[in-house]
Amino acid sequence: MAKNKVNKNWLHDHINDPYVKLAQKEGYRARAAYKLKEIDEDEKLIRPGQNIVDLGCTPGSWCQYVRRKLAGKEGGSIHGMIVGLDMLPMEPIADVHFLQGDFREQGVLGQLEQALGGEKVDLVLSDMAPNLSGIAVTDAARVEDIVDLAMDFARHHLKPSGCLLVKCFNASGYTQIVEKFRQEFRVVSQKKPKASRDKSSEIFLLGRGLKNPA
């Protein structure tokens, strides 16, 4: 009974969520697009001509937003490149080069490098999150592991002036993740967009300018 009540409450909140309604109206696959939109408008991250990689891109709302920004005000074809990676399948998005697989595997990395034509990346995005167990120590380790993967990817593929935006959680282990970011990037910002639900401990870390590019 309690579980059914929680599910009904979540469904009620979801249906009445203004960002869910806005996503449906504007053609985004998920309300998460507005988290990236707010951060981008605040930080001026995305501009036509850039190469951008979206890690954990499914269902694709971040790729949709990036595509609209790279197309510029005139719309139409994009100026730049978008590569999305995920272990899950994603419905195609125009001008987005999607790779399904684990980017820790050499074969998938090889496909990415081929798609980029040997060019470095201006921006790496990661909205990846692990399955949380509710056990603080376990969850902290899982979150840190995913952030470490994104940071290692950025270290090898970002331009020295590039940026990395990752999702974390303001909970156990968060301070250590922030410290790692400060060791890797010249400028580190913590972002909590309005589209991120109040009840969620979700927070985004933005690193600008690699200190030690690979």
C-alpha positions as CSV (number, residue, x, y, z in Angstrom):
1,M,0.0,0.0,0.0
2,A,2.7,2.5,1.0
3,K,4.6,1.7,-2.3
4,N,1.5,2.4,-4.3
5,K,1.0,5.7,-2.5
6,V,4.6,6.7,-3.3
7,N,4.2,5.8,-6.9
8,K,0.9,7.7,-7.2
9,N,2.5,10.8,-5.5
10,W,5.4,10.6,-7.9
11,L,3.1,10.3,-10.9
12,H,1.0,13.2,-9.7
13,D,4.1,15.4,-9.2
14,H,5.5,14.3,-12.6
15,I,2.3,15.0,-14.6
16,N,2.0,18.5,-12.9
17,D,5.7,19.4,-13.2
18,P,6.0,22.6,-15.2
19,Y,9.2,21.4,-16.8
20,V,7.6,18.2,-17.9
21,K,4.8,20.2,-19.6
22,L,7.3,22.6,-21.2
23,A,9.4,19.6,-22.5
24,Q,6.3,18.2,-24.1
25,K,5.4,21.6,-25.6
26,E,8.9,22.3,-27.0
27,G,9.6,18.7,-28.2
28,Y,12.3,17.6,-25.7
29,R,12.4,14.0,-24.7
30,A,12.9,14.7,-21.0
31,R,12.7,17.7,-18.6
32,A,16.5,17.3,-18.1
33,A,17.0,19.5,-21.1
34,Y,16.1,22.5,-18.9
35,K,18.9,21.7,-16.4
36,L,21.5,22.0,-19.2
37,K,19.7,25.0,-20.7
38,E,19.9,27.0,-17.5
39,I,23.5,26.1,-16.9
40,D,24.4,26.9,-20.5
41,E,22.6,30.3,-20.4
42,D,24.4,31.1,-17.1
43,E,27.9,29.9,-18.2
44,K,27.8,30.4,-22.0
45,L,29.0,26.9,-22.6
46,I,27.6,26.0,-26.0
47,R,28.4,27.9,-29.3
48,P,28.2,27.0,-33.0
49,G,31.4,25.5,-34.3
50,Q,32.1,23.4,-31.2
51,N,32.8,19.6,-30.9
52,I,30.7,18.2,-28.0
53,V,30.4,14.8,-26.5
54,D,27.5,13.7,-24.3
55,L,28.3,10.7,-22.1
56,G,25.2,8.7,-21.0
57,C,23.1,10.6,-23.5
58,T,19.9,8.4,-23.6
59,P,17.1,9.4,-24.0
60,G,18.6,12.3,-25.8
61,S,17.2,15.6,-24.4
62,W,20.7,17.1,-23.8
63,C,21.7,16.1,-27.4
64,Q,18.5,17.8,-28.6
65,Y,19.3,21.0,-26.7
66,V,22.9,21.0,-28.0
67,R,21.8,20.5,-31.5
68,R,19.5,23.5,-31.4
69,K,22.3,25.6,-30.0
70,L,24.8,24.5,-32.7
71,A,22.3,25.2,-35.4
72,G,22.1,28.9,-34.3
73,K,19.2,31.2,-34.7
74,E,18.8,30.3,-38.4
75,G,18.2,26.7,-37.5
76,G,18.8,24.1,-40.2
77,S,22.2,22.4,-40.4
78,I,24.5,22.5,-37.4
79,H,27.9,24.1,-37.2
80,G,30.1,21.7,-35.2
81,M,29.8,18.1,-34.1
82,I,27.8,16.2,-31.5
83,V,28.7,12.7,-30.4
84,G,26.4,10.9,-27.9
85,L,27.5,7.7,-26.1
86,D,25.4,5.4,-24.0
87,M,25.2,1.7,-23.2
88,L,21.4,1.9,-23.9
89,P,19.9,2.5,-27.3
90,M,18.7,6.0,-28.3
91,E,16.2,7.0,-30.9
92,P,18.0,8.9,-33.7
93,I,18.4,12.7,-33.5
94,A,19.4,14.6,-36.7
95,D,23.1,15.6,-36.8
96,V,23.9,13.6,-33.7
97,H,26.4,10.8,-34.1
98,F,25.3,8.2,-31.6
99,L,27.5,5.3,-30.4
100,Q,26.1,2.5,-28.3
101,G,28.5,0.9,-26.0
102,D,30.8,1.4,-23.0
103,F,33.3,4.2,-23.5
104,R,35.7,2.3,-21.3
105,E,36.2,-0.2,-24.0
106,Q,38.9,0.4,-26.6
107,G,36.6,-0.5,-29.5
108,V,34.0,2.2,-28.6
109,L,36.8,4.7,-27.9
110,G,38.1,4.0,-31.4
111,Q,34.7,4.7,-32.9
112,L,34.5,8.0,-31.0
113,E,38.0,9.1,-32.2
114,Q,37.0,8.1,-35.8
115,A,33.8,10.2,-35.5
116,L,35.8,13.2,-34.2
117,G,38.3,12.8,-37.1
118,G,41.2,13.2,-34.6
119,E,39.9,16.5,-33.3
120,K,39.8,17.4,-29.6
121,V,36.5,18.3,-27.9
122,D,35.3,21.7,-26.6
123,L,32.8,20.3,-24.1
124,V,32.1,17.0,-22.4
125,L,28.7,16.5,-20.8
126,S,27.7,13.8,-18.4
127,D,24.3,13.4,-16.9
128,M,25.2,9.8,-15.9
129,A,24.1,8.5,-12.5
130,P,24.5,5.0,-10.9
131,N,21.6,3.0,-9.5
132,L,21.5,4.1,-5.9
133,S,21.1,1.6,-3.1
134,G,20.3,3.9,-0.3
135,I,23.5,2.9,1.5
136,A,25.5,6.1,1.8
137,V,29.0,4.6,1.6
138,T,28.1,2.4,-1.4
139,D,26.3,5.1,-3.2
140,A,29.2,7.6,-2.6
141,A,31.6,5.1,-4.2
142,R,29.4,4.5,-7.2
143,V,28.9,8.2,-7.9
144,E,32.7,8.9,-7.5
145,D,33.5,6.1,-9.9
146,I,31.2,7.5,-12.6
147,V,32.7,11.1,-12.1
148,D,36.2,9.6,-12.2
149,L,35.3,8.0,-15.6
150,A,34.0,11.2,-17.0
151,M,37.1,13.1,-15.7
152,D,39.5,10.6,-17.3
153,F,37.6,10.8,-20.5
154,A,37.9,14.6,-20.5
155,R,41.6,14.5,-19.6
156,H,42.3,12.5,-22.8
157,H,39.8,14.2,-25.2
158,L,39.2,17.8,-24.1
159,K,41.0,20.7,-25.6
160,P,43.2,22.4,-22.9
161,S,40.6,25.3,-22.8
162,G,37.6,22.9,-22.8
163,C,34.9,22.2,-20.2
164,L,33.5,19.2,-18.4
165,L,30.0,19.3,-16.8
166,V,29.0,16.3,-14.7
167,K,26.1,15.3,-12.4
168,C,26.8,14.4,-8.8
169,F,25.0,14.4,-5.5
170,N,25.5,16.7,-2.6
171,A,25.9,13.8,-0.2
172,S,28.5,11.5,1.3
173,G,31.7,11.8,-0.8
174,Y,30.8,15.0,-2.6
175,T,33.6,17.1,-1.0
176,Q,36.2,14.6,-2.2
177,I,34.8,14.8,-5.8
178,V,35.0,18.7,-5.7
179,E,38.6,18.4,-4.5
180,K,39.4,16.1,-7.4
181,F,37.8,18.6,-9.8
182,R,40.0,21.4,-8.4
183,Q,43.1,19.3,-9.0
184,E,42.1,18.8,-12.6
185,F,40.6,22.2,-13.6
186,R,41.6,25.8,-13.3
187,V,38.1,27.0,-12.6
188,V,35.4,24.9,-10.8
189,S,31.7,25.9,-10.3
190,Q,28.9,24.2,-8.5
191,K,25.5,24.5,-10.2
192,K,22.0,23.7,-8.9
193,P,19.5,24.6,-11.7
194,K,15.9,25.4,-10.9
195,A,14.8,22.5,-13.1
196,S,16.5,20.1,-10.6
197,R,13.9,19.1,-8.2
198,D,14.0,20.6,-4.7
199,K,13.8,17.2,-3.1
200,S,16.9,15.9,-5.0
201,S,20.5,16.2,-3.8
202,E,21.5,16.4,-7.4
203,I,24.1,19.0,-8.2
204,F,26.3,19.7,-11.2
205,L,30.0,20.4,-11.3
206,L,31.6,22.4,-14.1
207,G,35.3,22.4,-14.7
208,R,36.9,24.8,-17.1
209,G,40.5,24.6,-18.4
210,L,42.5,21.4,-17.9
211,K,45.5,21.7,-15.7
212,N,47.1,18.5,-16.9
213,P,45.7,17.4,-20.3
214,A,46.8,13.9,-21.3
